[in-house]
Structure formats: C-alpha cells, structure tokens
C-alpha cells in the first residue's frame, strides 16, 4: 500500500491525533510494512508515539479493527495500543513506540530469539467475546474438500512473522502488527514463520528445520500441516494473480515451493 505522509492527513484527523499526543514536534515516516497507508513515529512532549492508519472506507480497514480488538490481549512483548480515532475519513491507531531493528532471518542468533518468542506467543488466548477470524474461515475456502477442520484450534495466532513485524532490541523481541489475529491450531504460526524464512532467502529444507523446533509443529498432525500448505499456496497464488507486485509474486513462489517440499518429504511434517 502506498505511503501517505502523516502531515498530509486531513486537518480533522491531525487535530484528533494531537488531542491524544499533544503538539507534534517532528515526524519520521516508517517505510517497512505493507498494510498501512500511514506509518510514522511522532516526537511529542510526552515521548515518541507510533501511528499507523488507513482510510476508513478502505477494504483493509477491517484489519485495524481486528488490531483494536486483540490489543488488550497481546503478549507483553508487543507494543501497547495507547489510543485510536476515526476522524476525517481516516482510522488511526497510536501505539507505544518501541526500540529495535528488524529481525535478520539469516542470523542464527536472531532466529533463536524469534523461535523463543514464537513459543511464548503460542500460549496466547483471548476471551470468546473477542471477535476473531478462525483458521477454518480464513483458509478453509482454499483447502481440499474435508480438510478445513484440520486447521481448528484455540490458540490466538499472529500469522504474519515477516522480518518487518519482529523487532530485536538486544536480547529482547518485540512482536508488532497484530493486523491478522486468528484462532486456530498452534502449528499454523510455525508454518507461517517457515514461509517468511523462505521469503528471506532460506531453502524449504532450512525453513522446515526451524519450524521443527516449534513444539506445536512437532505435536501437530502431519496431514493437517500438508493440507494447510496446499491452502496457503492457493491463497498466495490468487493474491499474486490479482495484483502481481514483485513481493507478492515472490511469496506465491515460496508458498508453492514449501507445499511441494512437504508433499515430497512428508516426514518433515512429523518431526
């Protein structure tokens, strides 16, 4: 999604933000990420605030509503949602600004830190009244007949795990961008991490070896993992066909490779 400079927002939206933050001294646009039109760190008298936003009538505005719903329940290593506002045709969320660099998925030290964070996140649950999509609803339409129910579970999944969504600060990991929280089987997050490792340059062999370090993957049903791989590959194929941006085509290729690898090496889903 193309970036919009924070200062170009309608006056009503800017005023609504300053009611929460006080006067804004400076603005630094954040380029990483694909799901927000506005992404910026604001310097204010009370400290920095990260603001993300999207036009309120945009089809992806639903993702920010999901972020608002899950915010009270995310792990302690995720930034706190401080406020939100829908004004001037924009939906804007203000988060605690956190320090850190994006994870380096080629660096073993970072991979071990992210592995620990992923394991910790597997304990996340949310009250039933928090309306989240389920894995069955989200990926079921792309699954083979009768396979969708294999994705069901009670874990609240992050489902992103791109390097842009994982910040490293020393020995600490900060998991950001809860735009797609989903209830489902825990091993789904391990699968999504493996796919993002391949996006970052890992082979399918290497990515699955890392996924095998996740408890839920080792305990998962291998047939369910393979069925999920087929569904995810179809999702990314559809995304790439509809809008063939380079990164989307790359993800579609990696999803197809991961699916093929698990089909040829079914034992890799059983370790």
C-alpha positions in Angstrom: 0.0 0.0 0.0 1.5 3.4 -1.0 2.6 5.5 1.9 0.9 8.8 2.8 2.9 11.3 4.8 1.4 11.9 8.2 1.4 15.7 7.6 -0.8 15.3 4.5 -3.7 13.9 6.5 -6.9 16.0 6.7 -6.8 18.7 9.3 -9.6 17.0 11.3 -7.5 13.8 11.5 -4.4 15.7 12.6 -6.3 17.6 15.2 -7.8 14.3 16.6 -4.3 12.9 16.9 -2.9 15.9 18.8 -5.8 15.6 21.3 -4.1 12.4 22.3 -0.5 13.3 21.9 -0.2 17.0 22.4 1.8 19.1 19.9 3.8 17.0 17.4 7.4 18.2 17.3 8.6 16.1 14.4 7.5 13.2 12.2 9.5 10.2 10.9 7.9 8.1 8.2 8.4 4.3 8.6 8.7 2.6 5.2 8.6 -1.0 6.3 5.3 -2.9 6.1 2.5 -3.2 3.5 -0.8 -3.0 5.4 -1.0 0.7 6.3 -1.1 3.9 4.3 0.3 6.0 7.2 3.1 4.7 9.4 5.1 7.2 11.3 6.9 7.9 14.6 5.8 11.2 16.2 8.0 13.0 18.6 5.9 14.6 21.3 6.5 16.3 24.6 5.4 13.1 26.4 7.6 10.9 24.3 7.5 9.1 20.9 4.3 7.5 19.6 4.0 5.2 16.6 0.9 6.0 14.5 -0.5 3.8 11.8 -3.6 4.4 9.7 -5.7 3.7 6.7 -8.7 5.4 5.0 -11.8 4.4 7.0 -13.5 3.1 3.8 -10.6 1.0 2.6 -11.3 -2.7 2.4 -8.3 -3.4 4.7 -9.7 -1.1 7.4 -11.1 -4.3 8.9 -7.5 -5.4 9.8 -7.1 -2.3 12.0 -10.4 -3.0 13.7 -9.0 -6.5 14.5 -5.9 -5.0 15.9 -8.0 -2.8 18.2 -10.0 -5.9 19.4 -6.9 -8.0 20.2 -4.8 -5.2 21.6 -5.7 -5.8 25.3 -4.7 -9.4 25.0 -1.4 -9.4 23.0 1.8 -10.7 24.7 3.8 -8.3 26.9 6.5 -8.1 24.3 4.1 -6.4 21.9 3.7 -2.6 21.9 0.7 -1.3 23.8 -2.2 0.4 21.9 -2.5 3.8 23.5 -5.5 5.2 21.6 -7.4 5.1 18.4 -9.5 7.5 16.5 -11.7 7.6 13.4 -11.9 11.1 12.1 -11.6 13.0 8.8 -12.1 9.8 6.8 -9.1 8.1 8.5 -8.8 5.3 11.0 -5.7 5.9 13.1 -4.1 3.8 15.9 -1.5 5.2 18.3 1.0 2.7 19.8 3.8 2.8 22.3 6.9 3.4 20.2 9.5 0.7 20.8 13.2 0.5 20.1 14.7 -2.2 17.9 15.8 -3.3 14.5 14.0 -5.7 12.1 14.9 -9.3 12.7 17.7 -10.7 10.4 16.4 -14.1 9.3 19.8 -15.1 8.1 21.4 -14.6 11.6 21.2 -17.7 13.8 21.2 -15.5 17.0 18.1 -13.7 15.8 16.4 -16.9 14.7 16.8 -18.4 18.1 15.4 -15.3 19.7 12.4 -15.4 17.4 11.9 -19.1 18.0 11.6 -18.4 21.7 9.2 -15.5 21.1 7.0 -17.8 18.8 6.9 -20.5 21.5 5.9 -17.8 24.1 3.2 -16.5 21.8 1.6 -20.0 21.5 0.2 -19.5 25.0 -1.9 -16.5 23.9 -5.6 -16.9 24.3 -8.4 -14.3 24.2 -11.9 -14.3 25.6 -14.6 -15.8 23.4 -16.3 -12.4 23.1 -13.3 -11.0 21.2 -14.4 -11.5 17.6 -11.5 -13.0 15.6 -11.5 -14.9 12.4 -10.9 -18.6 12.7 -8.3 -20.5 10.7 -11.2 -22.6 9.3 -12.9 -19.5 8.0 -9.7 -17.8 6.7 -8.1 -20.7 4.9 -10.9 -23.2 4.6 -12.2 -21.9 1.3 -8.8 -22.7 -0.2 -8.4 -26.1 1.4 -9.1 -29.5 -0.2 -12.5 -30.9 0.5 -12.9 -32.0 4.1 -9.5 -30.6 5.2 -10.5 -27.2 6.6 -11.5 -28.5 10.1 -7.9 -29.7 10.5 -6.9 -26.1 11.0 -9.1 -25.5 14.0 -7.7 -24.7 17.4 -7.9 -22.3 20.4 -4.5 -20.5 20.0 -4.6 -16.9 19.1 -2.2 -16.7 16.1 -0.2 -13.7 14.9 0.1 -15.2 11.4 2.5 -12.6 10.0 6.0 -13.3 11.2 7.6 -11.3 8.4 11.0 -9.8 9.5 9.4 -6.4 9.4 7.0 -7.4 12.1 9.7 -8.7 14.5 11.9 -6.1 16.2 15.1 -7.1 18.0 16.4 -5.0 20.9 19.4 -6.6 22.4 18.2 -10.0 23.6 14.5 -8.9 23.5 12.0 -9.5 20.8 9.0 -7.1 20.1 6.3 -8.6 18.0 4.4 -5.9 16.2 1.4 -5.6 13.7 -1.4 -7.8 15.0 -3.5 -7.0 11.9 -4.4 -10.6 11.2 -5.0 -12.3 14.6 -6.7 -15.7 14.0 -7.9 -18.5 16.2 -6.5 -21.9 15.1 -4.0 -24.7 15.6 -0.8 -23.6 17.1 1.4 -25.1 14.4 0.0 -22.6 11.9 2.2 -19.8 13.2 5.2 -22.2 12.8 4.2 -22.7 9.2 3.8 -19.0 8.6 7.3 -18.4 10.1 8.8 -21.0 7.8 7.2 -19.3 4.8 8.7 -16.0 5.9 12.1 -17.6 6.3 11.9 -18.7 2.7 10.9 -15.1 1.7 14.1 -14.0 3.4 16.3 -16.5 1.5 16.1 -19.8 3.3 15.5 -23.0 1.4 12.5 -25.1 2.2 14.8 -27.6 3.9 16.2 -24.9 6.2 12.9 -23.3 6.9 11.2 -26.5 7.8 14.1 -27.5 10.0 13.5 -24.3 12.0 9.8 -25.0 12.1 10.5 -28.4 13.5 12.0 -26.7 16.6 8.5 -25.4 17.5 6.6 -27.7 19.9 3.3 -27.3 18.2 4.7 -28.3 14.8 6.3 -31.4 16.3 3.0 -32.2 18.0 0.8 -31.4 15.0 -0.9 -33.7 12.6 1.4 -34.0 9.6 -1.6 -34.4 7.2 -3.1 -31.2 8.6 0.2 -29.3 8.0 0.4 -30.6 4.5 -3.3 -29.7 3.8 -2.6 -26.2 5.2 0.4 -25.8 2.9 -1.9 -26.5 0.0 -4.4 -23.9 1.1 -1.7 -21.2 1.8 -0.2 -21.8 -1.7 -3.6 -21.3 -3.3 -4.1 -18.1 -1.3 -0.8 -16.6 -2.4 -1.3 -17.7 -6.0 -4.6 -15.8 -6.0 -3.1 -12.7 -4.4 -0.2 -12.7 -7.0 -2.6 -13.1 -9.9 -4.9 -10.3 -8.7 -2.1 -7.9 -8.0 1.3 -9.1 -9.3 3.6 -6.8 -7.2 7.1 -8.3 -7.0 6.9 -9.2 -3.3 3.5 -10.9 -3.8 4.8 -13.0 -6.7 7.8 -13.9 -4.6 5.6 -15.0 -1.7 3.5 -17.1 -4.1 6.6 -18.8 -5.4 7.9 -19.6 -1.9 4.5 -20.9 -0.8 4.4 -23.3 -3.8 7.9 -24.5 -3.0 7.1 -25.1 0.6 4.0 -27.0 -0.3 5.9 -29.1 -2.8 8.7 -29.9 -0.3 6.3 -31.1 2.4 4.5 -33.2 -0.2 7.7 -34.8 -1.3 9.2 -35.1 2.2 6.1 -35.9 4.4 8.4 -37.0 7.2 9.5 -33.3 7.6 6.0 -32.5 8.9 6.3 -35.3 11.5 9.5 -34.4 13.4 
